[in-house]
């Protein structure tokens, strides 16, 4: 029998022993990974890094060349009066990590088990809802109150769009819940350190639903500093207080804008989102990174929700669904940016509220979820549906594509389906039908003074649009 290098051990025995050692080594590595994971969950205060899917976008970045390359509710001022019922995948080629950056992917340990959905917390809650006067925030607050939870609202009620709409939202909430023990409304900026400390100290909310933000892609290009203040500073303030006061779950609004110019058919949470194309998107990505940091440092449960173009009754007047329904209904010219082929995943407000509440009820350690319909609608088809349900022909002015806008958004919602039980239920056509019906009730028979080219989009203030009738949608 042939020997190898004069060895007394046959070749096949040596091969067998080599493979056995490799198998044992692999098994040891798996067992070590499981042990490491258990220790990580036990010793939460140690500097042990959990898996983070976008490690390549850690904030410690620096340039290597000299050249430089929506849907939340609104808030932000310096007033701070508490209100009762009277006041109604490729990293950028010109970026690299600095020496202070931590290469998380090199030490992260993959979870060998398939994640299962966290069972919902079904007991009574006291929830702080930021941006509660705005579109999404007011709907979320309304749902929480209706199911029996207590709600604390903080909103600045700024003039990003018609303040009367926000006041009407607050009036509707107060009318639905006159009991101030169940609904407290504060007016002020979430960046106001003293105000926010007082709210957390006096109200002691155990759950935070952070819907407040400075919204809008195009105006963020004009004035990025207000977005840094409202979105990044405000969110950091809230997470700092949430960690201090042992909040059980911190859920906040991110945006599909973080996907930038992604070429994917469906935008997935696993995609790298390291190349935002607007300051607004950059602030939302920064908030996701900060949330991971606060979870890692203080074990704060954080969930980021990437909303995909939310519309419906009481919707923001700067958003296309409201603008198109309003203008086509009145025979006013609408603006079509581009050739009509751009597509959005328009998501009806009831579906978004369902997703938000499911996230609030399920305190995941740190997760990012898409909330959308899961299918896109082209701008041309969108305008056709508005014409159908308003029974009016649209007067269309075609304009070039706008800087900062993305051409296509469509959510992969499989993760939210699996871990939250989220599924959108309202088709876009049905959603437009419901929104038109609400518009006809709330705005019918009013003579409106509106400048079609300058409507509440942050690029110039429009005249007050309407005397909004305080009606809830069916």
N, C-alpha and C positions, 0 to 999 in steps of 0.2 A: 504494500500500500504506500502511495507516495506521501512523503513528508514535506513540510513547509519550513525551509530554512534550517533543516536539521532538527526541528522540534519533534519530540516524541508524541505530540498530540495531533491526531489526524485533522485534516483541513475541515472536514464537515463538523467535527466536534467544536473546533474553534469558531466556525460560523454560527453554530447553534448557541454557544455561550455568548457570543457577541449580541445576537438578537435578543436573547433572554435578558441581558443587561440593559439593552435599550428599552425593552418592554417594562422592566422594573423601574427604570429611571422615569419613563413617561407616567407610570402609575403614581410614583412618588411625587412628581410635579403636580398632578391633578389633586392628590390628597393635600399637598401643601397649599395649593390655591384655595381649596375649600376651607382649610384651617385658617388661612389668612383672612378670608372673607368673614368667617365667624368671629375672629378676633376684631376685625374692623367694625362689625356691627356692635360688638360688646364694648369696646373702648372708643367711644365716639369722640372723646376729647383729645385723642392722640392725633398727630399730624399724619393721618393715613388717607391717601387720596383714593376716592371712589372713581369708577369709570365715568368719563365725561365724553360724549360723542364728538364734541367739536374742540378737541384739545389744540388743534392747529390755530385756533383763533383766540388763544389766551391774550389778555390785554397787554402784556409786555411785548410790544412790537416796535421795531425801528426800521427806518428806511435804509436801503442800501444804494439808492441812487438819488440824484438831486432832483429828479422830476417827480411830481405828484400826479397821480392819475385822478287799507290802509287797510281805526274804529273804536276808538275809545270815547269815553266821556271827557268833557273839558273842565278845566279848573285853573287857577293860578293867580292870586293877587296878594295883597298884604293886609286885607281886611280879615278880622277874626271874631265876628260876632256870632254867638250861638243863637240858633233860631228856634222859636216855638212855632205855633201855628199862624202867627201873624204874617210873616214873610214867606208868602207862598213862593365744483368741489375742488376747486383747485385753488391753492393758496396763491396770493398775488406774487408775481415774480419780483416785485421790488420791495418785498417785505421779508424780514426774518426776525427770529426771536433775539431779544437782547440777552445779555448774560444773566439777567435776573429772572428770566422766564423759566418755568418748570415744565419739563417735557412729561406731561401726565400720561401719555399713551405708553411710555416706556415702563411705567411701574403699575399701571392699572391691571387689575385681575379680572378676567371675564367671569361672569356668573355662569356656572355650569348648569343651572336650573332655569327652566322656562318661567318667566315672570307671570304671576297670576294677578287678577284684579283684586285690589284692596276692598274689603267690604265697606259699604257706606256707613258713616256715622249718622244715626237716625235720631239721636236725642235732640232736645232743644238747644238752639245756638243763639249767641249774641254775635252778630256779624258787623264789622266795620266795612261799609261800602263807600269807597272813595269815588268821586265823580258821580254821585247819586242823582244829580240834577240832569245829567246828560242822557243820551239816547240809551246806550246799553246799561249803564248804571241804574237808571230809573226803572227799567224793566226787570233787572235782577232784584232790586230792592222790593219791587211790587210782588214778585214771586215769593221771596223769602217771607215777607209779611203775611201773605195769603196762606202759607203753610204753617204759620205759627211762630216763626223765629222773631227775635228782636233785632232791630236794625239801627245802626248809628251811621248817619250820612255826613260826609265832609265834602263840600264843593265850593269853589270860589265863585261860581256863576259869572264867569268872565264873558266878554263880548266877542269871542271868536266867531260865534254866530248869534242870531237874534236871542237876546237874553229872555225875551218874553216866552219863548219856547221852553227854556229851562225852568222859569218860574212856574209855568203851567205844569210841568212834570212834577215839581215839588208840591204844588197844590193838589194834584191828583193823588199823590202818595199820602199827603196829610188827610185828605178827604176819606181815603180808604182806611186810615188808621189814626183816629183822633187822639189815641192814648199816647201821651208823650213818654210814658215808661217803656213803651214798645218801639217807638220811633223818635229818635233824637236827630235834629238837623243842625249842623254847624256850618257856618260860612267862613271860609278862609283858605289860605294857601297851605298845601300839605308840606311845603318847605319851611313853614313857620314853626321853629323849634319849640317855642313856649306853648303855642296853641296845641300842637300835636302831643306834646308831653302831658298837657292837662287832659286832653281827650282820653288818652290811654290810661292815665291815673284814675280819672273819675268813672269812665265807662267800662274799663277792663274787658274789651272785646277779646274773645278767645279765638276768633276766626277773622281773617282779613281778606276781603275781596277788592283788590286794587284795580278799579276800572278807570281812574283818572289819568289823563295824559294830555299833552298838547298834540293834537292830531293834524294830519295833512302832510303829504309829500312835497307839494310845490311850495307852500309857504315856508317849509323848513329850509329850503334853499335860500330864500330871501332873508330869513332871520334865524340862523341856527342856534343862537345863544339862548333864546327863550325855550327851545326844545331841550337843551342841556339842563337848564334850570328845572323845568317842569318834570321832565321824564327821568333824567338820571339822578339829579339831586333829590327830587321828591320821592322817588322809589327807594333810594338809599336811606333817607330819613325814616320811611315806613318800615323797612327791614330792620334797621337798627332798633327801633322801638318794639317791633314784633319779637325780636330776639330777647330784648330786655324784659318784656312782660310775658314771656313764655307762650306766645301765640301758638295754637295747635296746627294751624295751616295757613299758609300765605299763598294766595292765588292771584295772579296779575295778568293784565292784558298785554300780550305782545302783538305781533302783526305779521301777516303774510309778506309785508314789504321786505322783511329780512332776507327773502330768497333772491332779491335783486333780479338780475338778468338770467336766472337759471333756465337751462334749455330742457329740463326734465319734463316729461309729460305730466307727471304728478309730483308735486312738491312733498318730499318726505322729511321728517324730523332728523333723519340720519344724514341728510345732505350737509356739506360744508356751506356755511353762510358767512364767509369771511370777507365778502366783497359787496357791502351795501352801496346802493347807488344814490342815496339821499341821506341828509343828516337825520331825518326822522327814522329811517330804517336803522341807522347806526346807533341811535339812542335806544331803540328797542333791543337790538342785539346786546348792547352794553348792559341793559337791565337783566337779560338772561344770564350773562356772565356773573353779574353781582349776586344774583339769586343763588347760583351755584356756590359762590364764595361764602355767603351767609349760611347756607346749609352745611358746608364743610367745616366752618369755624364754630358755629353755634348749634348745629343739629336742627336748624329751622327747616321745617317741611315747606318746600317751595314748588309751585307748579306754574309754568308759563303757558299761556294760551295764545296761539297764533291765529288770530281772527282773519277770515277771508271775506272781505267786502260785505259788511252787514247792512241790511236795509229792512224797512218795514214801517209800521205806524209809529209816529213820533220820531222819525228818522232825522238825521242831521241834514239841514238844507244845503250844505255844501257838497253832499254826495250825489252822484249821478242819478240813482233811482228817484230821489225826491225831486231833484232839479228837472229831470225829464218829465215826470208826471205833472208837476206844477206848470211848466212852460207849455207843454203840448196841450194840456187842458185849457189853457188861456190863449192859445194861439200865438205864443211868444216864441221867437227863434231859439233853437237849442244849438249848442256847440258840439260837433263831433270831431274829436282829435284823432287824426289818422284816417285810414281808409275804411274803418269799420270792422277790420279783421281782428283787432285786439280782443282778447277774451278774458273774462273774470269769472271766478267762482263766487257768485253772489249767494249769500247765505241769509235766510230769513231770520228775523230777530228771535222768534220762539225757539228755533233750533239752537241758536247761540246761547240763549238763557238756559236751556236744558243742559248744554255742555258745560257752562260755567258752574251751575249748581252741582252737577255730578262731580266736577273737580273739587269744589269746596267741600263736599261731603266725603271725599276720599283723600286723606292726607298722605300723598306719596312723598317720599324723602326728597327727591328732586326729579322732576320730569318736565318735558316740553311736549305739548300736544297741538296738532292742527285741529281747528274747528272750522269746517266748511261744509259745503253741500257735496263735494266730491265729483262735481262735473262743471265744466265751463260753459258760458254763454257768450257768443260774440256780440260786439257792440251793435252791429247791424240787426241781429235777431232781437236784441234787447229793445232797440227803438221800435221795431215792428210790433213787439208785444205791447209796448206802451200805447202805440197807436190803436191797436185792437181793443184794449180795455178802456181807453179814454174815449173811443169812438171819434177821434180827431186825427187829422193828418198833421204830421210834424213838419215844421219849417226848419230845415237843417243848414247850418253853416259849417262847412268842412274846414278844419284848421290843422296845422302840422302837429305831429306828435310832441308831447310836452317833455322837457328834460326831467329826468328822475323817475318817470313812469315806467313800469314794466309792461311788456306786451301781453303777457299771458300768466294767469294764476289759476291753479287748480290743486286742491288739497288731496293728499293721500291721508285719509282719515282712519286707516286700518288700525293704527296704534290706539287712537281714542276709542274706537269700537271695542278693541280687545281689553283695554285697561280701565275705561270709564263706562263702557256700555253705550257709547254715544252713536247715534245714527240720525242723520237729518231726515226729516219727514215731509217737508214742504217743498214742492217743486218750484222752480223759478216762475213759471207761468201762474201758478196758484198764488205765490207770494205777491206778484205784481197785481193780480186781481184783488187780493185783500188790501194791499196798500192803496190802490186807486179807490176802493170802497171807503176806506178810512179818510182819505183826502177829501172825497166828495162830501162826507159828513162834517169834517172839521173846518174845511176851507170854502165850502160852497157859497156862492152868491156874494162874494167879497170882491170889491174892486181893489186890486193890488197895484202898488207903485213900486215896481222892481226894475232895476237896471240889469238887463240880461247879461251884460259882459262883466259885471262886478258883483257877484253874489256870494257873500259870506264864505269865501274860500281862503281868507287870510291875505289875499293880494289886494285888498281894498274892500271897505265895508259897504254892504248894500243897505239901502233903506230898509226899515222894518218891513218884513214881508207881509204879515197878516195880523189880524186880530184873531188869535187862535181860540177856537171854541174848546172849552175844557170837556172833551169827550174822550172816553176810552174806546179803543178799537173793539170790534166784536170778537 
